Structures are given as C-alpha cells and as structure tokens.
Amino acid sequence: MSQADPFDLEEQPVLPENPRRHGIGIAGAGGIMEASHLPAYQQAGFRVEGIHDLDRARAEQLAAQFGIPRVCSTLDDLLALDGVDVVDVAVPARAQPEIALRALAAGKHLLCQKPFAESFADAQRIVEAANQAGRIVAVNQNMRYSPAVSALRTLLERRWLGDPLSAEIFVNVKTPWDLWEWILPLERLEIMYHSIHYLDALRKLLGDPESVYCTGQRYPGQQARGETRTTTLLEYGANDPRRGMVRVEHNNPNDERDWSCTYRLEGTAGTARGTFGALFGYPVGVNDSMVYRAPAVTGDAWVTPLLRGRWLREGFVGTMAALLRALDAGQEPAHSGRDNLRTLQLVFAAYASMAEHRPVRLAEIG
C-alpha cells in the first residue's frame, strides 16, 4: 500500500523559485489574453513588463486592467525592452512565424500559442531558429497542465493505474465560433484549433502513436467553413495494447444541461474518469472533476480527489511556469517547440487521414 495520499494528486502547477525573475512581454491583446493569460500570470506573481497589439487602444485597456507598465506601439518596441526575457505570442497561427522569428532574432525566449504555425514546415523553421539563437521556444499546450490531466499524470507516475491501456475523450457542446471572426473562413478548424489540445494530452499520457485515423464533417447550415465534428483514433501498432480516441461535436442544439466533456483512462491496474470544465461558462469555466479506482491503493472504493483550480487558469499558469523553470535550469521544457512538432504531426496526419480516408502514419508528416 502506497504512503502517498490518494486524495492529493499534485494537480497544481509548480512555480519557479522566483516567479518574478524573468520579465514577460505580451504580443497580442485578444480575448484569451484578457480571460486566461494575464489573470493566470497575476495569480502566479509573474512579472509582465510590456504589451503590444496592432490595436493600441486594446493594449492600453489590458495594461490598465492588469497593471502592465508599458504599452508598445510596435513589436520592435516590445522586443527592445531590456526587462523582457520571454515573449508570450498570442495571435492566430498564420501570424506567429513572423513574430516568433523576429523575437528569436532579438534574443528573446518564446511561449507561442497553439498551433504555433499553420504548416509543419513553418513550425520546423521556428524550432530551428530557436536552436540557432540558443533560445527556448515553448508552446502553450495548456491542457497538459489542467488539473485533470495533471492528476492523471500523477496517477500514472505513481503506477497506481499500472500501464496505460486506453484513453478516451468525449465532447458534445455548442461552440460559438463566430466569437472569433478570423476562424470562420479557415478550411481547417476543429482539429487545428480545438482537438489539438486533446491530441497533445493523450500523447503525453499514452505516448506517441504510430498512426492516426480521423473522420471530420461540417454540420448542416454551420457558418464556419471548416470541420466542427470529428472522431480521431490513435493507433499504436498491431501488438501494442494502447489505444486512444477523441470524439468531438460542437453543434449540440441544447443548453449546457445536455453538454458533455468527459474523459476516461484505463490502465492494467485501475481506472480514472471525470470531466473537463473549461467549456462550461467559457472562457471562465468550472473546475475539472475526477473519480478513480486503483485496487492496490484504494481497495474496492472509488476515490474522488478534489481538483483545485480550472483548466483556463491553472493550465495557463502551468505553461509559463514550466518555461520559466526551464530557463532557470538551462534546459528545454516538456512543452518545447521540438516536442510540439510531434503534436503537429498528429494534427496534420489527422487531416491527411480525413482527406484520404485511411490511417496515416506520423512518419509520413515532415
């Protein structure tokens, strides 16, 4: 019987020893910056030195709201700030490569929004530029640091669930895509901008799959151009017992009483299941939940740990905290751009599968 507390799954992000050691510059003052990035940084005590947006009035609004000392009229002005070590790039994927490459050339480290490029080649260019500049690029795959995924990772690290066998995520909600006008004309939507979170989380829990099979559709009469309903299967080889599945529907005609956002992880020695709370009352969200049974630890009982915090707050603390701790240690973080290339291989393999109606190996991408 383990001596660790079965109700404490260490789901909280680990902060750097000195949260204010590295200054942060903000590139992009959109809704997610206001709702998640900046409240998370304020909560964690991170030092934000400046903010830039093409809409200066919007940047000034957030600066006043969150006590940011400098509003920069241009990206070059932001990059010239001596107190900025890390640039948090929170703009659509099509605009990130140019900003990222300029920031790296200016000697800054990066936290890029996901996906950090619209093509695999552009993502590789960013990673290569970071290597050449001797700087770190990380990707804001914040679901990895959500309370639920962090707790699942703890269960696996403690071996309480044994070896992972299967992981499933099921989402059935109503997503108002018109909140993001820039996303409506995109041909690639659901996998690229939403399920990328789930695919990234599953590969961290199960490992990298060998191939992907994906189907995707538009919903009758939807305004957005891209797919909004998908099913993605992660395949690990004929003799490998692991499997993963993500099934997502963004067109639920009913209110939140009929919505679902659930997960289930089965191992050789136990099972965990629960809910992700981010999509309920988005962008604030509600707390994640979990119940698990690991007979070697819990006996026949199902344990309900209290998962403190929310994906859209603690998850954003987690990505920046892990980057800052990596800078202190002089090493790449777990969510580095190099690592995220594997997540993008999953994404682009899913689209190839969708188009060609066949399983696509990750090795085919790149």
LINHULIN-V777979 format. One record per backbone hydrogen bond with DSSP energy under -0.5 kcal/mol. CO is the residue of the C=O (numbers start at 1). NH is the residue of the N-H. Records with the same first field share a line. If there is no record, write none. Layout:
CO=NH + NH
//
This chain:
4=6
5=8
7=9 + 306
13=15
18=21
19=47
21=23
22=47
23=85 + 86
24=49 + 50
25=27 + 88
26=28 + 52
27=90
30=34
31=35
32=36 + 37
33=38
36=40
37=41
38=42
39=43
40=44
41=45 + 46
46=48
47=24 + 49
48=69
49=70
50=26
51=72
52=28
54=56
55=58 + 59
56=60
57=61
58=62
59=63
60=64
61=65
62=66
63=67 + 68
70=51 + 72
72=53
74=78
75=79
76=80
78=81
81=84
83=85
85=109
86=25 + 88
87=89 + 111
88=27 + 90
89=113
92=95 + 96
93=96 + 97
95=99
96=100
97=101
98=102
99=103
100=104
101=105
102=106
103=108
104=107
109=87
110=138
111=89
112=140
119=123
120=124
121=125
122=126
123=127
124=128
125=129
126=130
127=131
128=132
129=133
130=134 + 135
131=134
136=110
137=337
138=112
139=141
140=142
141=144
142=145
143=146
146=150
147=151
148=152
149=153
150=154
151=155
152=156
153=157
154=158
155=160 + 161
156=159
159=162
161=269 + 270
163=268
165=243
166=266
167=245
168=264
169=247
170=262
171=249
172=260
173=175 + 252
174=176
175=177
176=179
177=180
179=181
180=183 + 184
181=184 + 185
183=186
184=225
186=226
187=189 + 227
189=193
190=194 + 195
191=196
194=197 + 198
195=199
196=200
197=201
198=202
199=203
200=204
201=205
202=206 + 207
203=207
210=362
211=235
212=360
213=233
215=231
217=228 + 229
219=222
227=190
228=250
229=217
230=248
231=215
232=246
233=213 + 235
234=244
235=210 + 211
237=240
239=241
242=236
243=167
244=234
245=169
246=232
247=171
248=230
249=173
250=175
255=258
256=259
260=172
261=276
262=170
263=274
264=168
265=272
266=165 + 166
267=270
270=267
271=293
272=265
273=291
274=263
275=289
277=280 + 286
279=281 + 282
281=284 + 285
289=275
291=273
292=303
293=271
294=297 + 298 + 299
295=299
298=301
301=303
303=292 + 305
305=307
306=308
309=288
310=313 + 314 + 315
311=315
313=317
314=318
315=319
316=320
317=321
318=322
319=323
320=324
321=325
322=326
323=327
324=328
325=329
326=330 + 331
333=336
335=139
336=340
337=341
338=341
339=342 + 343
340=344
341=345
342=346
343=347
344=348
345=349
346=350
347=351
348=352
349=353
350=354
351=355
352=356
353=357 + 358
360=212
361=364
362=365
//
